[in-house]
Amino acid sequence: MSVYSYAEDTNTNEVNNVEKYDINVDIKKLGSFLQLTSDQEDGMKTVEVELHNDLLVASVETNDESRAKITKNAIEKHIKHAHYVLNDEQYHKYLRVLNVTLVNRGIVK
């Protein structure tokens, strides 16, 4: 019984992590909020897909320390790439939105 319960808990935790880390951004809404050009929208779409994929890798990591490191690296890479696409004003607005999203999802504290 306890083995079954452990497996069930592990599967539930994995599903919860995947759902928590599964961030899908509406690029049109983001574009409207940040007043992006069409080129910037295309760039942010690429950057967001990259973040999404990197966070999904983190979500399936079973070791908490490894997951935290993968998550940190993914976010650092993401904000660096976002800064290439956005001007300074857009970038600072975007960082606020990203931070709130990550905190609300429980990905970062």
PyMOL commands that place a pseudoatom at each C-alpha (Angstrom):
pseudoatom trace, name=CA, resn=MET, resi=1, chain=A, elem=C, hetatm=0, pos=[0.000, 0.000, 0.000]
pseudoatom trace, name=CA, resn=SER, resi=2, chain=A, elem=C, hetatm=0, pos=[2.681, 2.507, 0.923]
pseudoatom trace, name=CA, resn=VAL, resi=3, chain=A, elem=C, hetatm=0, pos=[4.532, 1.934, -2.387]
pseudoatom trace, name=CA, resn=TYR, resi=4, chain=A, elem=C, hetatm=0, pos=[1.349, 2.629, -4.314]
pseudoatom trace, name=CA, resn=SER, resi=5, chain=A, elem=C, hetatm=0, pos=[0.689, 5.743, -2.256]
pseudoatom trace, name=CA, resn=TYR, resi=6, chain=A, elem=C, hetatm=0, pos=[4.256, 6.970, -2.834]
pseudoatom trace, name=CA, resn=ALA, resi=7, chain=A, elem=C, hetatm=0, pos=[3.953, 6.417, -6.599]
pseudoatom trace, name=CA, resn=GLU, resi=8, chain=A, elem=C, hetatm=0, pos=[0.631, 8.207, -6.656]
pseudoatom trace, name=CA, resn=ASP, resi=9, chain=A, elem=C, hetatm=0, pos=[2.056, 11.160, -4.703]
pseudoatom trace, name=CA, resn=THR, resi=10, chain=A, elem=C, hetatm=0, pos=[5.076, 11.297, -7.006]
pseudoatom trace, name=CA, resn=ASN, resi=11, chain=A, elem=C, hetatm=0, pos=[2.884, 11.315, -10.114]
pseudoatom trace, name=CA, resn=THR, resi=12, chain=A, elem=C, hetatm=0, pos=[0.632, 13.995, -8.616]
pseudoatom trace, name=CA, resn=ASN, resi=13, chain=A, elem=C, hetatm=0, pos=[3.654, 16.158, -7.765]
pseudoatom trace, name=CA, resn=GLU, resi=14, chain=A, elem=C, hetatm=0, pos=[5.035, 15.763, -11.293]
pseudoatom trace, name=CA, resn=VAL, resi=15, chain=A, elem=C, hetatm=0, pos=[1.699, 16.761, -12.836]
pseudoatom trace, name=CA, resn=ASN, resi=16, chain=A, elem=C, hetatm=0, pos=[1.439, 19.750, -10.482]
pseudoatom trace, name=CA, resn=ASN, resi=17, chain=A, elem=C, hetatm=0, pos=[4.974, 20.859, -11.385]
pseudoatom trace, name=CA, resn=VAL, resi=18, chain=A, elem=C, hetatm=0, pos=[4.288, 20.604, -15.098]
pseudoatom trace, name=CA, resn=GLU, resi=19, chain=A, elem=C, hetatm=0, pos=[1.091, 22.643, -14.708]
pseudoatom trace, name=CA, resn=LYS, resi=20, chain=A, elem=C, hetatm=0, pos=[2.836, 25.211, -12.504]
pseudoatom trace, name=CA, resn=TYR, resi=21, chain=A, elem=C, hetatm=0, pos=[5.733, 25.630, -14.927]
pseudoatom trace, name=CA, resn=ASP, resi=22, chain=A, elem=C, hetatm=0, pos=[3.553, 25.611, -18.057]
pseudoatom trace, name=CA, resn=ILE, resi=23, chain=A, elem=C, hetatm=0, pos=[3.517, 29.318, -18.847]
pseudoatom trace, name=CA, resn=ASN, resi=24, chain=A, elem=C, hetatm=0, pos=[1.816, 30.245, -22.094]
pseudoatom trace, name=CA, resn=VAL, resi=25, chain=A, elem=C, hetatm=0, pos=[1.935, 33.917, -22.958]
pseudoatom trace, name=CA, resn=ASP, resi=26, chain=A, elem=C, hetatm=0, pos=[-0.649, 35.576, -25.171]
pseudoatom trace, name=CA, resn=ILE, resi=27, chain=A, elem=C, hetatm=0, pos=[1.738, 37.446, -27.460]
pseudoatom trace, name=CA, resn=LYS, resi=28, chain=A, elem=C, hetatm=0, pos=[-1.014, 39.688, -28.849]
pseudoatom trace, name=CA, resn=LYS, resi=29, chain=A, elem=C, hetatm=0, pos=[-1.961, 40.884, -25.351]
pseudoatom trace, name=CA, resn=LEU, resi=30, chain=A, elem=C, hetatm=0, pos=[1.684, 41.274, -24.421]
pseudoatom trace, name=CA, resn=GLY, resi=31, chain=A, elem=C, hetatm=0, pos=[2.255, 43.176, -27.654]
pseudoatom trace, name=CA, resn=SER, resi=32, chain=A, elem=C, hetatm=0, pos=[-0.620, 45.501, -26.900]
pseudoatom trace, name=CA, resn=PHE, resi=33, chain=A, elem=C, hetatm=0, pos=[0.500, 46.058, -23.307]
pseudoatom trace, name=CA, resn=LEU, resi=34, chain=A, elem=C, hetatm=0, pos=[4.114, 46.767, -24.275]
pseudoatom trace, name=CA, resn=GLN, resi=35, chain=A, elem=C, hetatm=0, pos=[3.242, 48.463, -27.591]
pseudoatom trace, name=CA, resn=LEU, resi=36, chain=A, elem=C, hetatm=0, pos=[5.465, 46.103, -29.548]
pseudoatom trace, name=CA, resn=THR, resi=37, chain=A, elem=C, hetatm=0, pos=[6.243, 46.438, -33.224]
pseudoatom trace, name=CA, resn=SER, resi=38, chain=A, elem=C, hetatm=0, pos=[5.518, 43.406, -35.392]
pseudoatom trace, name=CA, resn=ASP, resi=39, chain=A, elem=C, hetatm=0, pos=[9.234, 42.549, -35.395]
pseudoatom trace, name=CA, resn=GLN, resi=40, chain=A, elem=C, hetatm=0, pos=[9.332, 42.763, -31.611]
pseudoatom trace, name=CA, resn=GLU, resi=41, chain=A, elem=C, hetatm=0, pos=[6.235, 40.546, -31.382]
pseudoatom trace, name=CA, resn=ASP, resi=42, chain=A, elem=C, hetatm=0, pos=[7.962, 37.940, -33.523]
pseudoatom trace, name=CA, resn=GLY, resi=43, chain=A, elem=C, hetatm=0, pos=[11.071, 38.184, -31.372]
pseudoatom trace, name=CA, resn=MET, resi=44, chain=A, elem=C, hetatm=0, pos=[9.134, 37.882, -28.124]
pseudoatom trace, name=CA, resn=LYS, resi=45, chain=A, elem=C, hetatm=0, pos=[7.219, 34.912, -29.488]
pseudoatom trace, name=CA, resn=THR, resi=46, chain=A, elem=C, hetatm=0, pos=[10.535, 33.127, -30.013]
pseudoatom trace, name=CA, resn=VAL, resi=47, chain=A, elem=C, hetatm=0, pos=[11.799, 34.188, -26.579]
pseudoatom trace, name=CA, resn=GLU, resi=48, chain=A, elem=C, hetatm=0, pos=[8.585, 33.034, -24.879]
pseudoatom trace, name=CA, resn=VAL, resi=49, chain=A, elem=C, hetatm=0, pos=[8.648, 29.635, -26.597]
pseudoatom trace, name=CA, resn=GLU, resi=50, chain=A, elem=C, hetatm=0, pos=[12.231, 29.205, -25.432]
pseudoatom trace, name=CA, resn=LEU, resi=51, chain=A, elem=C, hetatm=0, pos=[11.246, 30.042, -21.839]
pseudoatom trace, name=CA, resn=HIS, resi=52, chain=A, elem=C, hetatm=0, pos=[8.252, 27.718, -22.020]
pseudoatom trace, name=CA, resn=ASN, resi=53, chain=A, elem=C, hetatm=0, pos=[10.442, 24.827, -23.188]
pseudoatom trace, name=CA, resn=ASP, resi=54, chain=A, elem=C, hetatm=0, pos=[13.170, 25.514, -20.628]
pseudoatom trace, name=CA, resn=LEU, resi=55, chain=A, elem=C, hetatm=0, pos=[10.653, 25.665, -17.783]
pseudoatom trace, name=CA, resn=LEU, resi=56, chain=A, elem=C, hetatm=0, pos=[9.084, 22.395, -18.878]
pseudoatom trace, name=CA, resn=VAL, resi=57, chain=A, elem=C, hetatm=0, pos=[12.525, 20.801, -18.580]
pseudoatom trace, name=CA, resn=ALA, resi=58, chain=A, elem=C, hetatm=0, pos=[12.751, 22.198, -15.059]
pseudoatom trace, name=CA, resn=SER, resi=59, chain=A, elem=C, hetatm=0, pos=[9.257, 20.972, -14.205]
pseudoatom trace, name=CA, resn=VAL, resi=60, chain=A, elem=C, hetatm=0, pos=[10.126, 17.311, -14.710]
pseudoatom trace, name=CA, resn=GLU, resi=61, chain=A, elem=C, hetatm=0, pos=[13.359, 17.490, -12.710]
pseudoatom trace, name=CA, resn=THR, resi=62, chain=A, elem=C, hetatm=0, pos=[12.861, 15.450, -9.550]
pseudoatom trace, name=CA, resn=ASN, resi=63, chain=A, elem=C, hetatm=0, pos=[15.761, 16.897, -7.567]
pseudoatom trace, name=CA, resn=ASP, resi=64, chain=A, elem=C, hetatm=0, pos=[14.719, 20.208, -5.980]
pseudoatom trace, name=CA, resn=GLU, resi=65, chain=A, elem=C, hetatm=0, pos=[18.205, 21.719, -6.173]
pseudoatom trace, name=CA, resn=SER, resi=66, chain=A, elem=C, hetatm=0, pos=[18.583, 20.791, -9.829]
pseudoatom trace, name=CA, resn=ARG, resi=67, chain=A, elem=C, hetatm=0, pos=[15.109, 22.114, -10.637]
pseudoatom trace, name=CA, resn=ALA, resi=68, chain=A, elem=C, hetatm=0, pos=[15.930, 25.410, -8.916]
pseudoatom trace, name=CA, resn=LYS, resi=69, chain=A, elem=C, hetatm=0, pos=[19.196, 25.712, -10.859]
pseudoatom trace, name=CA, resn=ILE, resi=70, chain=A, elem=C, hetatm=0, pos=[17.558, 24.883, -14.207]
pseudoatom trace, name=CA, resn=THR, resi=71, chain=A, elem=C, hetatm=0, pos=[14.770, 27.365, -13.449]
pseudoatom trace, name=CA, resn=LYS, resi=72, chain=A, elem=C, hetatm=0, pos=[17.205, 30.115, -12.475]
pseudoatom trace, name=CA, resn=ASN, resi=73, chain=A, elem=C, hetatm=0, pos=[19.272, 29.571, -15.630]
pseudoatom trace, name=CA, resn=ALA, resi=74, chain=A, elem=C, hetatm=0, pos=[16.149, 29.534, -17.808]
pseudoatom trace, name=CA, resn=ILE, resi=75, chain=A, elem=C, hetatm=0, pos=[14.865, 32.802, -16.344]
pseudoatom trace, name=CA, resn=GLU, resi=76, chain=A, elem=C, hetatm=0, pos=[18.254, 34.519, -16.586]
pseudoatom trace, name=CA, resn=LYS, resi=77, chain=A, elem=C, hetatm=0, pos=[18.612, 33.445, -20.212]
pseudoatom trace, name=CA, resn=HIS, resi=78, chain=A, elem=C, hetatm=0, pos=[15.042, 34.549, -20.912]
pseudoatom trace, name=CA, resn=ILE, resi=79, chain=A, elem=C, hetatm=0, pos=[15.393, 38.043, -19.495]
pseudoatom trace, name=CA, resn=LYS, resi=80, chain=A, elem=C, hetatm=0, pos=[18.670, 38.529, -21.356]
pseudoatom trace, name=CA, resn=HIS, resi=81, chain=A, elem=C, hetatm=0, pos=[17.048, 37.521, -24.644]
pseudoatom trace, name=CA, resn=ALA, resi=82, chain=A, elem=C, hetatm=0, pos=[13.961, 39.642, -23.914]
pseudoatom trace, name=CA, resn=HIS, resi=83, chain=A, elem=C, hetatm=0, pos=[16.216, 42.654, -23.385]
pseudoatom trace, name=CA, resn=TYR, resi=84, chain=A, elem=C, hetatm=0, pos=[17.648, 42.158, -26.888]
pseudoatom trace, name=CA, resn=VAL, resi=85, chain=A, elem=C, hetatm=0, pos=[14.130, 42.442, -28.309]
pseudoatom trace, name=CA, resn=LEU, resi=86, chain=A, elem=C, hetatm=0, pos=[12.656, 45.200, -26.140]
pseudoatom trace, name=CA, resn=ASN, resi=87, chain=A, elem=C, hetatm=0, pos=[13.639, 48.801, -25.574]
pseudoatom trace, name=CA, resn=ASP, resi=88, chain=A, elem=C, hetatm=0, pos=[14.438, 49.852, -22.007]
pseudoatom trace, name=CA, resn=GLU, resi=89, chain=A, elem=C, hetatm=0, pos=[10.937, 51.089, -21.154]
pseudoatom trace, name=CA, resn=GLN, resi=90, chain=A, elem=C, hetatm=0, pos=[9.276, 47.953, -22.535]
pseudoatom trace, name=CA, resn=TYR, resi=91, chain=A, elem=C, hetatm=0, pos=[11.858, 45.768, -20.829]
pseudoatom trace, name=CA, resn=HIS, resi=92, chain=A, elem=C, hetatm=0, pos=[11.217, 47.244, -17.380]
pseudoatom trace, name=CA, resn=LYS, resi=93, chain=A, elem=C, hetatm=0, pos=[7.441, 46.888, -17.793]
pseudoatom trace, name=CA, resn=TYR, resi=94, chain=A, elem=C, hetatm=0, pos=[7.925, 43.323, -18.964]
pseudoatom trace, name=CA, resn=LEU, resi=95, chain=A, elem=C, hetatm=0, pos=[10.142, 42.433, -15.997]
pseudoatom trace, name=CA, resn=ARG, resi=96, chain=A, elem=C, hetatm=0, pos=[7.390, 43.529, -13.617]
pseudoatom trace, name=CA, resn=VAL, resi=97, chain=A, elem=C, hetatm=0, pos=[4.829, 41.348, -15.403]
pseudoatom trace, name=CA, resn=LEU, resi=98, chain=A, elem=C, hetatm=0, pos=[7.203, 38.388, -15.586]
pseudoatom trace, name=CA, resn=ASN, resi=99, chain=A, elem=C, hetatm=0, pos=[8.107, 38.672, -11.906]
pseudoatom trace, name=CA, resn=VAL, resi=100, chain=A, elem=C, hetatm=0, pos=[4.468, 38.766, -10.822]
pseudoatom trace, name=CA, resn=THR, resi=101, chain=A, elem=C, hetatm=0, pos=[3.700, 35.775, -13.033]
pseudoatom trace, name=CA, resn=LEU, resi=102, chain=A, elem=C, hetatm=0, pos=[6.596, 33.724, -11.673]
pseudoatom trace, name=CA, resn=VAL, resi=103, chain=A, elem=C, hetatm=0, pos=[5.733, 34.575, -8.057]
pseudoatom trace, name=CA, resn=ASN, resi=104, chain=A, elem=C, hetatm=0, pos=[2.003, 33.915, -8.524]
pseudoatom trace, name=CA, resn=ARG, resi=105, chain=A, elem=C, hetatm=0, pos=[2.791, 30.543, -10.115]
pseudoatom trace, name=CA, resn=GLY, resi=106, chain=A, elem=C, hetatm=0, pos=[5.071, 29.663, -7.214]
pseudoatom trace, name=CA, resn=ILE, resi=107, chain=A, elem=C, hetatm=0, pos=[8.068, 29.236, -9.499]
pseudoatom trace, name=CA, resn=VAL, resi=108, chain=A, elem=C, hetatm=0, pos=[10.115, 31.835, -7.639]
pseudoatom trace, name=CA, resn=LYS, resi=109, chain=A, elem=C, hetatm=0, pos=[9.694, 33.419, -4.220]
for i in range(1, 109): cmd.bond("trace and resi %d" % i, "trace and resi %d" % (i + 1))
show_as sticks, trace
zoom trace
